[in-house]
């Protein structure tokens, strides 16, 4: 079985990380881009503005 080439990450608003709204996206596992923390400008419907979203760890899941 082949290894995964990307991992799933969660993007939260930079100025309010405990916000109710967040995005999920993929990021490469290896290479130069894997070491850089992801930062994107996305729309936040809670504040109704475009804001900077930063990468955070995924929350633990329960089984």
Secondary structure, 3 states (H helix, E strand, C coil): CCCCCEEEEEEEECCCCCCCCEEEEEEECCCHHHHCCCEEEEEECCCCEEEEEEEECCCCCCC
